[in-house]
Amino acid sequence: MRRSQQRFLLAESFLAMFEFSSDSSGGIACDFKGVTMPEVHLEVEDFLIQDQAGDEDDEEENLTKLRKKKRMQSNRESAKRSRLKKQIQLEETTQLLEHLRQQNGLLRYKVSLAVNEYRELMLRNRELRMNAHNLSYRLQYLDLAASSLSINTTTAAPVAAVSSPATASAAAAAAAAASAWISERKLSSRE
């Protein structure tokens, strides 16, 4: 309700308590509970001045309300933009999270493949090293046996005529020992 309207209603209710009468000079006489009040001369201009002051107050009040309304509308729009911005950021972050999860899963899969391949290669490498070690021992033993036989055959030829059964039994014993040693190595490499 406007301030001027409030003043008017207040004045109207106040004036209702009095009885007014006009006299011959144009003045207004007022009677309140039997008490006669002095005549009061009110001019229409007095009411207009008061009404104009009330209008200025009303304009100022309306201007304040209008500013408040604009500020509230601006705040609403700003809040709406802020909510939209946050929603967009949330959607982008959610998409990034999903993308990173997929990449993480792919990388974990690749790592597990690499680890399995590494284990297989390590086992194969160990097996090849053991085979190489066994073959090296065999070669050394065969070289030893061959050198032993060549020494025995070159030096034992004249002796062989004299003691041929002893040389033959020594060669057979060396061959049996070599065969036993090779079999033993095969068993130890399998374990």
ZIMODA-V942949 format. One record per residue. N is the residue number from 1. RES is the residue in three letters. PSI is psi in whole degrees, 0 to 359 (999 if undefined). OMEGA is omega in radians with two decimals (none if undefined). D_FIRST is the distance of its C-alpha to the first C-alpha in Angstrom with 2 decimals. Layout:
N,RES,PSI,OMEGA,D_FIRST + N,RES,PSI,OMEGA,D_FIRST
This chain:
1,MET,139,-3.14,0.00 + 2,ARG,154,-3.14,3.76 + 3,ARG,322,3.13,6.49 + 4,SER,324,3.09,8.47 + 5,GLN,320,3.11,6.64 + 6,GLN,317,3.12,6.87 + 7,ARG,318,-3.13,10.35 + 8,PHE,316,3.14,11.23 + 9,LEU,321,3.10,10.78 + 10,LEU,315,3.12,12.67 + 11,ALA,320,-3.13,15.22 + 12,GLU,316,3.14,15.69 + 13,SER,326,3.10,16.47 + 14,PHE,319,-3.12,18.67 + 15,LEU,337,-3.14,20.43 + 16,ALA,340,-3.14,21.18 + 17,MET,348,-3.09,23.56 + 18,PHE,158,2.99,25.69 + 19,GLU,124,-3.10,28.07 + 20,PHE,147,3.03,28.28 + 21,SER,150,-3.14,31.33 + 22,SER,146,3.11,32.49 + 23,ASP,182,-3.04,35.92 + 24,SER,338,-3.10,38.42 + 25,SER,359,3.13,37.62 + 26,GLY,2,3.11,34.04 + 27,GLY,170,-3.14,32.60 + 28,ILE,129,3.09,30.37 + 29,ALA,145,-3.06,31.80 + 30,CYS,137,3.13,29.76 + 31,ASP,124,-3.13,31.16 + 32,PHE,113,-3.13,29.78 + 33,LYS,44,3.06,32.00 + 34,GLY,359,3.13,34.90 + 35,VAL,130,-3.14,34.56 + 36,THR,131,-3.12,34.58 + 37,MET,155,3.09,32.42 + 38,PRO,158,-3.14,33.67 + 39,GLU,140,3.14,32.68 + 40,VAL,128,3.09,29.77 + 41,HIS,112,3.11,29.76 + 42,LEU,134,3.12,26.36 + 43,GLU,152,3.12,26.38 + 44,VAL,329,-3.13,23.97 + 45,GLU,326,3.10,24.21 + 46,ASP,317,3.12,22.72 + 47,PHE,321,-3.13,19.49 + 48,LEU,320,3.13,19.62 + 49,ILE,315,3.12,20.25 + 50,GLN,322,-3.13,17.35 + 51,ASP,322,3.11,15.11 + 52,GLN,319,3.10,16.75 + 53,ALA,321,3.10,16.23 + 54,GLY,322,3.11,12.48 + 55,ASP,321,3.11,12.78 + 56,GLU,318,3.08,14.94 + 57,ASP,318,3.13,12.58 + 58,ASP,318,3.12,9.93 + 59,GLU,317,3.12,12.98 + 60,GLU,318,3.12,14.11 + 61,GLU,318,3.11,11.01 + 62,ASN,320,3.11,11.17 + 63,LEU,318,3.09,14.87 + 64,THR,316,3.12,14.67 + 65,LYS,320,3.13,12.67 + 66,LEU,316,3.10,15.24 + 67,ARG,317,3.13,18.05 + 68,LYS,318,3.13,17.04 + 69,LYS,316,3.12,16.96 + 70,LYS,318,3.13,20.32 + 71,ARG,317,3.12,21.76 + 72,MET,318,3.13,20.95 + 73,GLN,318,3.10,22.53 + 74,SER,318,3.11,25.46 + 75,ASN,320,3.11,25.95 + 76,ARG,314,-3.14,26.05 + 77,GLU,319,3.12,28.62 + 78,SER,316,3.13,30.60 + 79,ALA,320,3.12,30.74 + 80,LYS,316,3.09,31.87 + 81,ARG,319,-3.14,34.58 + 82,SER,317,3.12,35.65 + 83,ARG,317,3.12,36.03 + 84,LEU,318,3.13,38.04 + 85,LYS,316,3.11,40.20 + 86,LYS,321,-3.14,40.94 + 87,GLN,318,3.11,41.80 + 88,ILE,316,3.11,44.19 + 89,GLN,319,3.12,45.77 + 90,LEU,316,3.13,46.25 + 91,GLU,317,3.12,47.92 + 92,GLU,318,3.14,50.16 + 93,THR,321,3.11,51.12 + 94,THR,317,3.11,51.91 + 95,GLN,318,3.11,54.12 + 96,LEU,318,3.12,55.85 + 97,LEU,315,3.14,56.47 + 98,GLU,317,3.12,58.06 + 99,HIS,315,-3.14,60.18 + 100,LEU,324,3.09,61.36 + 101,ARG,318,3.12,62.23 + 102,GLN,316,3.11,64.35 + 103,GLN,319,3.13,66.08 + 104,ASN,316,3.12,66.69 + 105,GLY,317,3.12,68.28 + 106,LEU,316,3.12,70.46 + 107,LEU,321,3.09,71.58 + 108,ARG,319,3.12,72.40 + 109,TYR,314,3.14,74.49 + 110,LYS,320,3.11,76.34 + 111,VAL,317,-3.14,76.98 + 112,SER,322,3.07,78.41 + 113,LEU,316,-3.13,80.68 + 114,ALA,319,3.13,81.85 + 115,VAL,317,3.12,82.52 + 116,ASN,317,3.12,84.52 + 117,GLU,320,3.11,86.48 + 118,TYR,315,3.14,87.16 + 119,ARG,317,3.13,88.49 + 120,GLU,318,3.14,90.70 + 121,LEU,323,3.10,92.05 + 122,MET,317,3.11,92.75 + 123,LEU,316,3.14,94.70 + 124,ARG,319,3.12,96.61 + 125,ASN,316,3.12,97.33 + 126,ARG,317,-3.14,98.63 + 127,GLU,316,3.14,100.82 + 128,LEU,321,3.10,102.20 + 129,ARG,319,3.12,102.94 + 130,MET,318,3.11,104.81 + 131,ASN,318,3.12,106.78 + 132,ALA,320,3.14,107.57 + 133,HIS,315,3.13,108.69 + 134,ASN,317,3.14,110.88 + 135,LEU,324,3.09,112.39 + 136,SER,316,3.10,113.09 + 137,TYR,317,3.13,114.92 + 138,ARG,315,-3.13,116.82 + 139,LEU,317,3.11,117.82 + 140,GLN,316,-3.12,118.97 + 141,TYR,318,3.14,120.90 + 142,LEU,322,3.07,122.47 + 143,ASP,318,3.13,123.36 + 144,LEU,316,3.14,124.95 + 145,ALA,318,-3.14,126.74 + 146,ALA,318,3.13,127.89 + 147,SER,324,3.11,129.13 + 148,SER,317,-3.14,130.82 + 149,LEU,321,-3.13,132.50 + 150,SER,324,3.09,133.51 + 151,ILE,315,-3.11,135.00 + 152,ASN,322,-3.10,136.77 + 153,THR,324,3.14,138.05 + 154,THR,319,-3.14,139.32 + 155,THR,334,-3.05,140.86 + 156,ALA,352,-3.12,141.64 + 157,ALA,311,3.10,143.63 + 158,PRO,327,-3.12,146.90 + 159,VAL,329,-3.10,146.00 + 160,ALA,326,3.10,144.93 + 161,ALA,328,-3.13,148.44 + 162,VAL,308,-3.09,149.46 + 163,SER,69,-3.11,146.57 + 164,SER,321,3.13,144.58 + 165,PRO,328,-3.14,143.35 + 166,ALA,320,3.14,141.64 + 167,THR,320,3.13,139.76 + 168,ALA,320,3.13,138.61 + 169,SER,327,3.10,137.33 + 170,ALA,319,3.12,135.46 + 171,ALA,320,3.12,133.75 + 172,ALA,322,3.11,132.82 + 173,ALA,321,3.12,131.41 + 174,ALA,319,3.13,129.32 + 175,ALA,321,3.12,127.96 + 176,ALA,320,3.11,127.08 + 177,ALA,319,3.12,125.28 + 178,ALA,317,3.14,123.32 + 179,SER,319,3.12,122.35 + 180,ALA,319,3.14,121.25 + 181,TRP,318,3.12,119.19 + 182,ILE,317,3.12,117.42 + 183,SER,320,3.12,116.64 + 184,GLU,319,3.13,115.30 + 185,ARG,322,3.11,112.98 + 186,LYS,317,3.13,111.68 + 187,LEU,319,-3.12,110.74 + 188,SER,329,3.13,108.98 + 189,SER,332,3.13,106.95 + 190,ARG,329,-3.12,105.69 + 191,GLU,999,none,104.34
